[in-house]
Amino acid sequence: FTAVIVVSTALGMGPFISDDPRNGQEALWFFIWTTSLVVLIRASTQSERDRIASEYERFFDASMDLLCIAGLDGYLRRVNAATEKVLGYSRDELYNQLYLELAHPEDQPAFVERLQQLAAGRDITNFEWRYRRKDGAYRIIVWNIAAPQPEEQQLHGVGRDVTDERKSEETVQEILAAVSPTTGDDFFQTLVDHLSCVCNTKYAMIARICPTEPTRVETLAVSGHGTPRNNITYDLQGTPCEQVVGQDFCHYPGGVRQTFTEDKLLVEMDVDAYMGIPLRGNDGQVLGLVVLLNDRPFEDPQWTESLLRIVAVRAGAEVDRMLTVKALKVSEQRFRSIFEQAGIAVGLLESQSGRFVHINDKYVELLGYADEELAGRTWM
């Protein structure tokens, strides 16, 4: 009876007083059931928390970007797998050294300034720091970092490794400096010669789709280890180039001859690895492609792809310019043909001054003046 009073009171039901033993038994069973329910609810809540934490961990480590949680005391609290991979340190090694010490000495003053900005409650975005890897090399990381909440005093940062992009940009600038004095065929040959050398590939080539036969391409320039080679024309069908023209960037790290058994050129050129990307005009239309071919896997495929994408934009613009110039020449030739063969006297005048620029043969017959005699004179 007393136990039942204690139990019922503990449950917040008020004292359960009864002389009937059956009522006491019912109260006891009610207590057991309620207690079990409370334990079950707590277990369910803890299970939900564990599930959410597990999902968070999976997202945290699955990110390709660097994710870090750091304290204002100079030490990292949490890093993800991408951070370990990019910097080459284990998590324990990162947690036990000041993150300022990882920054390049020349970047440390700016690093300290940004920390002061964060401590004052201001976020920072798109800020570059060079970080030292465990092997001593430096990687360029662009960071977005949220200022700490007063109750946490922790920094939450997302970083992206842009080292390959910066390296590609520098290489492209070197290549463009070499090709800038050239146009047309010289431009393309100089471009593929440099591409072949900087990417250390067996062949590099730029080709355009044949205007009259869209299922064929003709190379504008071919280079073998930095040396010009003869241009070729070939069918797209059954080649990896067909995939590039029909889709987008294409990379076969090895076994490309076995994949495209109908492509005899791959056998003749002893090619095992392939990388290609389409050249597009200003309207987005595919005009051709730039291709790298090698007898072994590319040394740094990620960097090579990044470089190829940048080069393709410049090469595509040059192909587009060449086609535009050619179209203008064709149009001009047609106009001249019509102009010269016209059955009536026709003259071209400057719109402002009214001076003769050119006259056709009929005009010469009519006036008796030669074309060069009227050049520069007004028609009045």
SULZI-V110274 format. One record per residue. N is the residue number from 1. PHI is phi in degrees with one decimal (* if undefined). D_CENTER is the distance of its C-alpha to the mean C-alpha in Angstrom with 1 decimal. Layout:
N:PHI:D_CENTER + N:PHI:D_CENTER
//
This chain:
1:*:76.8 + 2:-64.7:75.6 + 3:-61.6:72.5 + 4:-64.5:71.7 + 5:-61.6:72.1 + 6:-63.6:69.7 + 7:-63.0:67.1 + 8:-65.8:67.3 + 9:-69.6:67.2 + 10:-62.3:64.2 + 11:-81.5:62.4 + 12:80.1:63.2 + 13:-98.7:65.6 + 14:83.3:68.7 + 15:-63.4:71.6 + 16:-102.4:72.4 + 17:-110.7:76.2 + 18:-158.6:78.2 + 19:-83.9:81.3 + 20:-83.9:80.2 + 21:-57.1:78.5 + 22:-65.6:76.6 + 23:-65.4:74.8 + 24:-62.8:73.9 + 25:-66.1:72.5 + 26:-63.0:70.4 + 27:-62.5:69.1 + 28:-65.4:68.2 + 29:-65.0:66.2 + 30:-62.8:64.5 + 31:-62.9:63.5 + 32:-62.3:62.1 + 33:-64.3:60.1 + 34:-64.7:58.7 + 35:-61.1:57.9 + 36:-62.4:56.0 + 37:-65.0:54.1 + 38:-60.9:53.1 + 39:-61.8:51.9 + 40:-64.7:50.0 + 41:-62.8:48.3 + 42:-63.6:47.4 + 43:-64.2:46.1 + 44:-64.5:44.0 + 45:-62.2:42.5 + 46:-65.3:41.7 + 47:-63.6:40.2 + 48:-65.5:37.9 + 49:-63.3:36.9 + 50:-63.8:36.2 + 51:-64.1:34.1 + 52:-63.2:32.0 + 53:-63.5:31.7 + 54:-65.3:30.6 + 55:-64.5:27.9 + 56:-60.1:26.7 + 57:-62.0:26.6 + 58:-65.8:24.6 + 59:-64.3:21.9 + 60:-58.8:22.0 + 61:-84.6:21.6 + 62:-81.6:19.1 + 63:-63.6:16.4 + 64:-80.9:13.4 + 65:-86.1:13.7 + 66:-80.3:16.8 + 67:-117.2:19.7 + 68:-138.4:22.9 + 69:-120.0:26.3 + 70:-133.7:28.4 + 71:-96.0:31.9 + 72:-74.1:33.1 + 73:-81.9:35.3 + 74:99.3:32.4 + 75:-116.5:31.8 + 76:-77.4:29.0 + 77:-101.3:30.3 + 78:-144.3:27.5 + 79:-138.1:24.2 + 80:-99.6:22.2 + 81:-63.6:21.3 + 82:-62.5:17.8 + 83:-65.1:19.7 + 84:-60.3:22.1 + 85:-66.1:19.7 + 86:-68.3:17.7 + 87:-91.2:21.0 + 88:82.0:23.2 + 89:-98.5:26.1 + 90:-76.9:27.8 + 91:-63.4:28.2 + 92:-61.0:31.8 + 93:-64.7:31.0 + 94:-69.8:28.5 + 95:-71.5:31.1 + 96:-108.2:33.9 + 97:-140.5:32.5 + 98:-64.5:31.8 + 99:-67.6:28.2 + 100:-62.9:29.0 + 101:-69.0:30.0 + 102:-80.3:26.5 + 103:-74.9:25.3 + 104:-59.7:25.6 + 105:-51.5:29.1 + 106:-70.6:27.9 + 107:-94.5:25.8 + 108:-64.3:28.5 + 109:-59.4:30.4 + 110:-66.2:27.4 + 111:-59.3:26.8 + 112:-63.1:30.4 + 113:-60.6:30.2 + 114:-68.5:27.4 + 115:-63.0:29.4 + 116:-65.9:32.4 + 117:-62.7:30.4 + 118:-65.9:29.4 + 119:-62.8:33.0 + 120:-84.8:34.1 + 121:94.3:32.1 + 122:-107.3:29.2 + 123:-69.0:25.6 + 124:-124.9:23.0 + 125:-135.3:19.4 + 126:51.0:16.4 + 127:-108.0:18.7 + 128:-96.3:17.7 + 129:-131.9:19.9 + 130:-93.9:20.2 + 131:-110.7:21.5 + 132:-82.8:23.7 + 133:-76.2:23.1 + 134:-63.3:26.3 + 135:-83.0:26.3 + 136:96.3:26.3 + 137:-73.8:22.9 + 138:-109.9:20.9 + 139:-114.9:17.4 + 140:-92.4:15.8 + 141:-116.5:15.4 + 142:-99.7:14.7 + 143:-116.5:17.2 + 144:-116.7:18.5 + 145:-129.9:22.1 + 146:-87.7:24.8 + 147:-64.6:28.3 + 148:-72.8:30.9 + 149:-77.2:33.4 + 150:-54.9:36.9 + 151:-80.9:38.1 + 152:-108.9:35.3 + 153:56.7:34.4 + 154:-128.0:31.1 + 155:-96.2:27.6 + 156:-118.3:24.7 + 157:-124.8:21.3 + 158:-122.5:17.7 + 159:-120.4:15.6 + 160:-131.5:12.1 + 161:-77.9:12.0 + 162:-114.5:10.1 + 163:-58.1:12.5 + 164:-64.2:10.5 + 165:-63.8:8.4 + 166:-65.8:11.9 + 167:-62.2:13.5 + 168:-63.6:11.4 + 169:-61.7:12.3 + 170:-65.2:15.8 + 171:-64.8:16.1 + 172:-61.9:15.0 + 173:-61.3:17.6 + 174:-65.2:20.1 + 175:-65.8:19.6 + 176:-65.2:19.8 + 177:-63.4:22.9 + 178:-75.0:24.4 + 179:-95.5:23.7 + 180:-58.5:24.4 + 181:-75.1:28.2 + 182:-112.5:27.8 + 183:-141.7:27.3 + 184:61.4:27.6 + 185:-61.1:28.4 + 186:-63.6:28.5 + 187:-60.0:25.0 + 188:-66.1:23.6 + 189:-66.5:25.8 + 190:-63.0:25.0 + 191:-63.7:21.2 + 192:-71.1:21.6 + 193:-60.5:24.1 + 194:-69.4:21.8 + 195:-59.5:18.9 + 196:-60.0:21.5 + 197:-75.0:22.7 + 198:-69.2:19.8 + 199:-92.2:18.2 + 200:53.3:21.8 + 201:-111.4:21.8 + 202:-68.1:24.9 + 203:-137.7:23.8 + 204:-138.9:21.3 + 205:-150.7:21.9 + 206:-122.8:21.1 + 207:-133.9:22.9 + 208:-122.9:23.7 + 209:-71.0:25.1 + 210:-61.5:28.9 + 211:-58.7:30.1 + 212:-93.9:33.2 + 213:-134.9:31.8 + 214:-65.2:28.4 + 215:-91.8:28.8 + 216:-127.0:28.8 + 217:-128.2:26.7 + 218:-126.3:28.0 + 219:-74.3:26.3 + 220:-94.0:26.2 + 221:-164.4:25.9 + 222:-132.4:26.0 + 223:-131.6:26.0 + 224:-118.8:27.3 + 225:53.3:26.8 + 226:85.5:26.6 + 227:-112.9:29.7 + 228:-59.9:29.8 + 229:-123.5:30.8 + 230:-67.8:32.5 + 231:-75.0:30.5 + 232:-136.9:30.8 + 233:-125.1:30.7 + 234:-150.5:30.0 + 235:-76.9:29.8 + 236:-77.7:26.5 + 237:-59.3:28.3 + 238:78.9:27.9 + 239:-118.4:25.2 + 240:-64.7:21.5 + 241:-63.3:20.9 + 242:-62.2:22.3 + 243:-65.9:19.5 + 244:-66.3:16.9 + 245:-64.0:18.9 + 246:-83.4:19.6 + 247:-129.4:16.2 + 248:-158.5:12.8 + 249:-53.9:11.2 + 250:-138.1:14.0 + 251:-137.4:14.8 + 252:-118.3:18.3 + 253:-66.7:18.8 + 254:-174.4:22.6 + 255:68.8:25.4 + 256:-67.7:24.0 + 257:-64.9:27.6 + 258:-73.5:29.0 + 259:-78.4:26.5 + 260:-115.7:27.2 + 261:-69.5:30.9 + 262:-84.0:31.8 + 263:-85.0:29.6 + 264:-71.6:32.2 + 265:-62.2:30.1 + 266:-61.7:28.1 + 267:-69.9:31.5 + 268:-61.3:32.9 + 269:-91.0:29.9 + 270:56.3:29.9 + 271:-100.8:26.3 + 272:-119.0:25.0 + 273:-119.8:21.2 + 274:-137.7:19.0 + 275:-146.0:15.5 + 276:-148.1:15.0 + 277:-148.1:12.9 + 278:-71.8:14.8 + 279:-101.1:15.9 + 280:-118.1:16.4 + 281:-83.1:19.0 + 282:-62.7:19.2 + 283:-90.3:20.3 + 284:88.1:17.4 + 285:-71.7:19.8 + 286:-74.1:18.9 + 287:-103.6:21.0 + 288:177.8:20.2 + 289:-159.5:17.8 + 290:-118.0:17.0 + 291:-133.2:17.9 + 292:-116.5:18.4 + 293:-128.6:21.3 + 294:-142.9:22.8 + 295:-93.7:25.9 + 296:-154.4:24.2 + 297:-58.1:20.9 + 298:-65.2:18.3 + 299:-63.1:18.8 + 300:-137.9:15.4 + 301:-59.5:13.2 + 302:-66.5:10.0 + 303:-67.0:10.6 + 304:-61.4:11.8 + 305:-61.4:8.9 + 306:-59.8:6.8 + 307:-64.4:10.1 + 308:-62.7:10.8 + 309:-64.5:8.1 + 310:-70.1:9.5 + 311:-62.7:13.0 + 312:-61.2:12.9 + 313:-64.0:12.8 + 314:-67.9:15.8 + 315:-66.4:17.5 + 316:-61.6:17.3 + 317:-64.9:18.9 + 318:-71.6:21.6 + 319:-61.5:22.4 + 320:-60.2:22.7 + 321:-64.2:25.0 + 322:-60.6:27.1 + 323:-66.1:27.6 + 324:-66.5:28.6 + 325:-62.0:31.0 + 326:-63.2:32.5 + 327:-63.3:33.0 + 328:-66.7:34.8 + 329:-64.5:37.0 + 330:-61.3:38.0 + 331:-63.9:38.8 + 332:-65.8:40.8 + 333:-63.2:42.7 + 334:-63.2:43.6 + 335:-63.2:44.8 + 336:-62.1:46.8 + 337:-62.8:48.4 + 338:-64.7:49.5 + 339:-62.3:50.6 + 340:-72.5:52.7 + 341:-93.9:54.3 + 342:-61.0:55.1 + 343:-83.1:58.8 + 344:-124.8:59.2 + 345:-73.2:58.9 + 346:-131.9:55.4 + 347:-129.6:54.3 + 348:-103.8:51.0 + 349:-121.8:51.6 + 350:-69.7:49.5 + 351:-64.1:49.1 + 352:-88.4:50.3 + 353:-89.2:53.0 + 354:76.5:54.3 + 355:-82.1:54.4 + 356:-68.5:54.2 + 357:-106.5:51.1 + 358:-162.8:52.1 + 359:-131.1:54.8 + 360:-89.9:55.4 + 361:-61.7:58.4 + 362:-61.9:60.3 + 363:-67.3:60.1 + 364:-62.1:61.5 + 365:-62.1:64.4 + 366:-70.5:65.0 + 367:-96.3:65.2 + 368:82.7:66.1 + 369:-99.4:63.5 + 370:-77.4:60.9 + 371:-57.0:57.3 + 372:-70.0:57.1 + 373:-72.5:60.3 + 374:-87.9:58.8 + 375:-58.0:55.5 + 376:92.1:55.3 + 377:-89.0:58.3 + 378:-85.8:58.3 + 379:-78.7:59.5 + 380:-97.3:62.3
//
